[in-house]
Amino acid sequence: MIPPRILLLPGWLGSGDKHWQRRWAALYGDTVVEQADWDLPRRGDWVARLEDVILAQTGPVALVGHSLGCHLIDAWASSSRHADRVACALLVAPPDLHGSQLPAVLHPWRRPLAQPPFPFPATVAASTDDPYCRYGAAKRLAERWGASCVDLGACGHVNTDSGLGDWPHGRSLLDDLLRRGQRPGGSLSH
């Protein structure tokens, strides 16, 4: 069985070199899905880019979204016929797209969430003091996505400013998800 390729999906403005996503890419060889324009995140362009990267893989993938990258997973899963290629998804610090703190450049992402829930195991990891999403809103997102929700405590937007370094707790959450995404016989469940 081919282990899932880890695809890291940064949010608006990308993830800087000290962000845990870039650190994971350096430490574990995960793939950062680069977007053509980090400053002006066009929903359709970002979804098409993710689709291209997933279709280029020879085996299953695990998606790890941060911030707007979480909503990219939702947008992609609601429009792609290839969701069966996803072993699992970790959605870290999803912003509340209808919250008052949302920058205007992200308003085009405001749409109803995809229904039904994701057809793959998923976990939302949310901070209790994220300035872009209250914990209760993160729990509601997790419910709509059919995902479990993990309370990370007070760690802001779970980004470079949070001082997480390599964020081993996040990697542990991903490892748990990867184990859940496999059946006893070793094949992926979707």
Residue frames relative to the residue before (quaternion, step in Angstrom):
aa qw qx qy qz dx dy dz
M 1.0000 0.0000 0.0000 0.0000 0.00 0.00 0.00
I 0.3850 -0.7065 0.5484 0.2277 3.55 -0.97 0.88
P 0.3854 -0.7088 0.5244 0.2721 3.62 -0.76 0.92
P 0.5852 -0.5961 0.4058 0.3707 3.60 -1.07 0.62
R 0.4041 -0.6619 0.5767 0.2569 3.54 -1.15 0.75
I 0.3345 -0.7446 0.5443 0.1933 3.58 -0.81 0.99
L 0.0859 -0.7857 0.6124 0.0138 3.57 -0.70 1.14
L 0.2092 -0.7898 0.5718 0.0742 3.55 -0.67 1.20
L 0.1279 -0.8126 0.5685 0.0097 3.56 -0.72 1.14
P 0.2033 -0.7925 0.5642 0.1110 3.61 -0.15 1.23
G 0.4847 -0.6499 0.5070 0.2927 3.51 -1.33 0.31
W 0.8143 -0.2221 0.2020 0.4968 3.50 -1.36 -0.40
L 0.8202 0.1839 -0.2136 0.4978 3.57 -0.98 1.00
G 0.5030 -0.6609 0.4296 0.3544 3.62 1.24 0.07
S 0.4485 -0.6429 0.5364 0.3128 3.54 -1.32 -0.16
G 0.4209 -0.7189 0.4979 0.2411 3.56 -0.78 1.02
D 0.7418 -0.4481 0.2822 0.4114 3.56 -1.31 0.28
K 0.7252 0.4298 -0.2515 0.4755 3.62 1.06 -0.61
H 0.4552 0.6731 -0.4479 0.3729 3.58 1.31 -0.01
W 0.5953 -0.6018 0.3938 0.3582 3.58 -1.03 0.75
Q 0.6045 0.5534 -0.3819 0.4273 3.65 1.02 -0.56
R 0.6761 0.4654 -0.2960 0.4885 3.61 0.89 -0.86
R 0.6268 0.5301 -0.3337 0.4635 3.56 1.07 -0.71
W 0.6334 0.5149 -0.3308 0.4737 3.60 1.02 -0.76
A 0.6202 0.5357 -0.3502 0.4535 3.58 0.97 -0.77
A 0.6887 0.4689 -0.2795 0.4772 3.60 0.94 -0.86
L 0.7102 0.4744 -0.2619 0.4493 3.60 0.93 -0.89
Y 0.8305 0.2567 -0.0775 0.4882 3.56 0.80 -1.05
G 0.4848 -0.6775 0.4336 0.3434 3.60 1.23 -0.16
D 0.3244 0.7426 -0.5180 0.2738 3.59 1.19 0.46
T 0.4288 -0.7055 0.5113 0.2386 3.55 -1.24 0.49
V 0.2510 -0.7319 0.6138 0.1568 3.56 -0.84 1.00
V 0.3043 -0.7325 0.5795 0.1873 3.57 -0.76 1.03
E 0.2041 -0.8031 0.5542 0.0791 3.55 -0.33 1.30
Q 0.2542 -0.7518 0.5924 0.1388 3.53 -1.07 0.82
A 0.5835 -0.6001 0.4203 0.3504 3.59 -1.12 0.63
D 0.8042 0.0878 -0.0255 0.5873 3.59 1.04 -0.72
W 0.2043 -0.7981 0.5597 0.0895 3.56 -0.37 1.28
D 0.6599 0.5443 -0.3097 0.4153 3.59 1.09 -0.63
L 0.7719 0.1777 -0.0888 0.6039 3.57 1.05 -0.79
P 0.1185 -0.8564 0.5008 0.0410 3.58 0.19 1.30
R 0.1205 -0.7973 0.5900 0.0417 3.56 -0.12 1.27
R 0.5035 -0.7053 0.4195 0.2703 3.53 -0.58 1.23
G 0.6973 0.4777 -0.2838 0.4529 3.59 0.76 -0.99
D 0.6449 0.5147 -0.3213 0.4647 3.58 0.99 -0.78
W 0.6710 0.4965 -0.3047 0.4586 3.56 0.92 -0.91
V 0.6424 0.5130 -0.3218 0.4697 3.60 0.99 -0.82
A 0.6581 0.5088 -0.3116 0.4593 3.61 0.91 -0.90
R 0.6421 0.5191 -0.3248 0.4613 3.59 0.99 -0.79
L 0.6518 0.4971 -0.3211 0.4743 3.60 0.92 -0.82
E 0.6259 0.5329 -0.3341 0.4611 3.58 0.95 -0.83
D 0.6556 0.5154 -0.3116 0.4554 3.61 0.89 -0.90
V 0.6735 0.4923 -0.2995 0.4629 3.58 0.89 -0.91
I 0.6577 0.5011 -0.3195 0.4630 3.60 0.91 -0.84
L 0.6858 0.4836 -0.2935 0.4579 3.60 0.89 -0.87
A 0.6267 0.5409 -0.3360 0.4492 3.60 1.18 -0.44
Q 0.5882 0.5779 -0.3703 0.4277 3.61 1.24 -0.28
T 0.4233 -0.7166 0.4986 0.2423 3.56 -1.09 0.70
G 0.7795 0.2209 -0.1323 0.5711 3.57 1.24 -0.24
P 0.7585 -0.3588 0.2672 0.4739 3.56 -1.25 -0.36
V 0.2511 -0.7469 0.5962 0.1537 3.55 -1.33 0.33
A 0.2061 -0.6960 0.6644 0.1778 3.50 -1.40 0.34
L 0.2489 -0.7902 0.5485 0.1131 3.56 -0.80 1.03
V 0.0514 -0.7760 0.6286 0.0087 3.56 -0.97 0.93
G 0.0410 -0.8290 0.5570 -0.0284 3.53 -0.24 1.31
H 0.1212 -0.7537 0.6387 0.0965 3.53 -1.16 0.68
S 0.8531 0.0451 -0.0616 0.5162 3.54 -1.00 0.93
L 0.8339 -0.0086 0.0182 0.5516 3.63 -0.64 -1.03
G 0.5360 0.6239 -0.3939 0.4103 3.60 1.21 -0.41
C 0.5838 0.5609 -0.3686 0.4569 3.60 1.19 -0.51
H 0.6940 0.4546 -0.2698 0.4888 3.56 0.95 -0.90
L 0.5482 0.5700 -0.3935 0.4687 3.58 1.22 -0.36
I 0.6252 0.5219 -0.3391 0.4710 3.60 0.96 -0.81
D 0.6576 0.5105 -0.3061 0.4618 3.59 0.92 -0.91
A 0.6783 0.4907 -0.2935 0.4616 3.59 0.86 -0.98
W 0.6625 0.4997 -0.3067 0.4662 3.58 0.96 -0.86
A 0.6809 0.5054 -0.3007 0.4365 3.59 0.81 -1.00
S 0.6769 0.4972 -0.3001 0.4522 3.59 1.08 -0.66
S 0.7715 0.3618 -0.1925 0.4866 3.59 1.18 -0.36
S 0.6647 0.5249 -0.3078 0.4335 3.61 1.18 -0.36
R 0.3806 -0.6938 0.5629 0.2386 3.53 -1.21 0.61
H 0.6625 0.5403 -0.2801 0.4368 3.59 1.29 0.00
A 0.2695 0.7897 -0.5110 0.2065 3.58 1.16 0.50
D 0.5682 0.6006 -0.3879 0.4073 3.61 1.18 -0.36
R 0.5844 0.5729 -0.3722 0.4379 3.61 1.25 -0.14
V 0.6283 0.5472 -0.3267 0.4463 3.58 1.26 -0.26
A 0.3301 -0.7480 0.5488 0.1740 3.55 -0.77 1.10
C 0.7692 -0.1895 0.1660 0.5873 3.57 1.02 -0.84
A 0.1915 -0.7689 0.5965 0.1277 3.55 -1.33 0.18
L 0.1610 -0.7352 0.6523 0.0898 3.51 -1.11 0.88
L 0.1011 -0.8055 0.5839 0.0036 3.58 -0.63 1.18
V 0.0824 -0.8433 0.5307 -0.0198 3.55 -0.28 1.30
A 0.8675 -0.0468 -0.0134 0.4951 3.55 -0.86 1.09
P 0.0821 0.8047 -0.5833 0.0739 3.61 0.64 1.03
P 0.3840 -0.7170 0.5193 0.2624 3.61 -0.83 0.85
D 0.4693 -0.6190 0.5445 0.3164 3.52 -1.27 0.47
L 0.3116 -0.8024 0.4819 0.1637 3.58 -0.23 1.27
H 0.7094 0.4012 -0.2577 0.5190 3.57 1.24 -0.26
G 0.4640 0.6927 -0.4295 0.3469 3.56 1.30 0.20
S 0.6094 -0.5947 0.3952 0.3446 3.55 -1.22 0.49
Q 0.6460 0.5399 -0.3206 0.4340 3.62 1.18 -0.40
L 0.4844 0.6933 -0.4267 0.3203 3.60 1.24 -0.14
P 0.4262 -0.6950 0.5112 0.2721 3.62 -0.76 1.00
A 0.6190 -0.5953 0.3744 0.3498 3.59 -1.04 0.79
V 0.6138 0.5710 -0.3581 0.4110 3.62 1.03 -0.69
L 0.6920 0.4647 -0.2723 0.4806 3.60 1.22 -0.41
H 0.4188 0.7376 -0.4515 0.2770 3.61 1.24 -0.12
P 0.6219 0.5454 -0.3760 0.4175 3.67 0.95 -0.59
W 0.6033 0.5533 -0.3592 0.4482 3.62 1.22 -0.29
R 0.5210 0.6375 -0.4180 0.3839 3.60 1.25 -0.20
R 0.2861 0.7152 -0.5855 0.2526 3.52 -0.40 1.28
P 0.6217 -0.4972 0.4012 0.4531 3.57 -1.17 0.20
L 0.5166 -0.6371 0.4709 0.3248 3.54 -1.06 0.72
A 0.6036 -0.5716 0.4198 0.3642 3.53 -1.18 0.63
Q 0.0807 -0.7511 0.6535 0.0481 3.51 -1.16 0.70
P 0.5674 -0.1621 -0.8057 0.0513 1.77 -1.93 1.50
P 0.7479 -0.3584 0.2713 0.4885 3.62 -1.27 -0.16
F 0.6961 -0.4586 0.3445 0.4317 3.54 -1.29 0.33
P 0.3917 -0.7218 0.5173 0.2408 3.60 -1.04 0.73
F 0.6758 0.4001 -0.2938 0.5448 3.61 1.18 0.53
P 0.6085 -0.5510 0.4008 0.4069 3.61 -1.14 0.47
A 0.0274 0.8048 -0.5901 0.0577 3.56 -0.98 0.86
T 0.1190 -0.7581 0.6380 0.0631 3.51 -1.27 0.61
V 0.2226 -0.7209 0.6413 0.1398 3.54 -1.06 0.85
A 0.1217 -0.7655 0.6294 0.0547 3.57 -0.88 1.00
A 0.0406 0.8382 -0.5344 0.1013 3.57 -0.43 1.24
S 0.4052 -0.6990 0.5503 0.2109 3.50 -1.19 0.78
T 0.4875 -0.6746 0.4728 0.2894 3.56 -1.13 0.60
D 0.7705 0.2833 -0.1863 0.5398 3.61 1.24 -0.20
D 0.2295 0.7799 -0.5411 0.2152 3.57 1.06 0.78
P 0.3925 -0.7470 0.4773 0.2453 3.62 -0.63 1.02
Y 0.7066 0.4559 -0.2584 0.4755 3.61 1.21 -0.37
C 0.8032 0.0847 -0.0559 0.5870 3.59 1.24 -0.07
R 0.3441 -0.7166 0.5671 0.2154 3.55 -0.71 1.04
Y 0.6305 -0.5725 0.3640 0.3770 3.54 -1.10 0.68
G 0.6239 0.5455 -0.3410 0.4437 3.61 1.00 -0.75
A 0.6480 0.4997 -0.3138 0.4816 3.60 1.02 -0.77
A 0.6285 0.5229 -0.3365 0.4672 3.60 1.04 -0.72
K 0.6327 0.5219 -0.3307 0.4668 3.59 1.03 -0.76
R 0.6523 0.5033 -0.3207 0.4674 3.60 0.99 -0.79
L 0.6085 0.5279 -0.3520 0.4767 3.61 1.05 -0.70
A 0.6448 0.5245 -0.3215 0.4536 3.58 0.90 -0.92
E 0.6444 0.5230 -0.3189 0.4578 3.59 0.93 -0.88
R 0.6867 0.4831 -0.2913 0.4585 3.59 0.86 -0.94
W 0.6966 0.4486 -0.2657 0.4929 3.57 1.11 -0.66
G 0.4380 -0.6951 0.4607 0.3357 3.62 1.25 -0.19
A 0.4866 0.6720 -0.4056 0.3835 3.55 1.21 0.60
S 0.4775 -0.5925 0.5408 0.3583 3.53 -1.26 0.34
C 0.2525 -0.7617 0.5763 0.1546 3.59 -1.21 0.40
V 0.1586 -0.7874 0.5935 0.0505 3.54 -0.84 1.06
D 0.3291 -0.7280 0.5767 0.1708 3.55 -0.89 1.05
L 0.2148 -0.8103 0.5374 0.0918 3.58 -0.50 1.21
G 0.5031 -0.6139 0.4504 0.4089 3.57 1.24 -0.16
A 0.7022 -0.4506 0.3424 0.4319 3.56 -1.27 -0.33
C 0.2984 0.7455 -0.5494 0.2309 3.58 -0.22 1.28
G 0.6128 -0.6169 0.3451 0.3532 3.55 1.00 0.87
H 0.7825 -0.3077 0.2549 0.4775 3.53 -1.04 -0.85
V 0.4507 -0.7154 0.4283 0.3189 3.58 1.28 0.41
N 0.4838 0.6454 -0.4303 0.4053 3.53 0.91 1.00
T 0.7873 -0.2876 0.2160 0.5008 3.59 -1.23 -0.30
D 0.6510 0.5325 -0.3160 0.4390 3.60 0.95 -0.84
S 0.6107 0.5669 -0.3433 0.4335 3.59 1.22 -0.43
G 0.3767 -0.7693 0.4503 0.2518 3.61 1.27 -0.20
L 0.3105 0.7997 -0.4639 0.2210 3.58 1.06 0.71
G 0.3190 -0.7565 0.5126 0.2514 3.59 1.19 -0.34
D 0.8198 -0.1615 0.1585 0.5260 3.57 -0.81 -1.05
W 0.2612 -0.8225 0.4609 0.2068 3.58 1.34 -0.12
P 0.0606 -0.8412 0.5372 0.0062 3.61 0.49 1.19
H 0.5920 0.5659 -0.3816 0.4285 3.62 1.08 -0.59
G 0.6402 0.5181 -0.3181 0.4695 3.58 1.00 -0.80
R 0.6503 0.5066 -0.3228 0.4651 3.58 0.97 -0.82
S 0.6166 0.5347 -0.3364 0.4698 3.57 1.09 -0.68
L 0.6268 0.5236 -0.3341 0.4705 3.60 1.03 -0.76
L 0.6523 0.5063 -0.3079 0.4726 3.58 0.99 -0.84
D 0.6471 0.5182 -0.3222 0.4570 3.59 0.92 -0.87
D 0.6329 0.5198 -0.3274 0.4711 3.60 1.01 -0.78
L 0.6490 0.5130 -0.3107 0.4681 3.57 0.98 -0.85
L 0.6450 0.5206 -0.3241 0.4560 3.58 0.94 -0.85
R 0.6410 0.5041 -0.3283 0.4768 3.60 1.01 -0.73
R 0.6542 0.5086 -0.3086 0.4671 3.61 1.02 -0.80
G 0.6705 0.5254 -0.2868 0.4384 3.57 1.13 -0.66
Q 0.6750 0.4447 -0.3007 0.5061 3.56 1.29 0.13
R 0.3949 -0.6854 0.5625 0.2407 3.52 -1.10 0.76
P 0.6862 -0.4791 0.3308 0.4361 3.60 -1.20 0.33
G 0.6768 0.5004 -0.2964 0.4512 3.60 1.04 -0.66
G 0.5965 -0.6072 0.3479 0.3930 3.57 1.26 -0.03
S 0.6022 0.5470 -0.3851 0.4357 3.62 1.17 -0.15
L 0.5566 -0.6199 0.4391 0.3364 3.53 -1.16 0.57
S 0.2458 -0.7295 0.6130 0.1780 3.51 -1.12 0.68
H 0.1604 -0.8001 0.5722 0.0817 3.58 -1.02 0.70
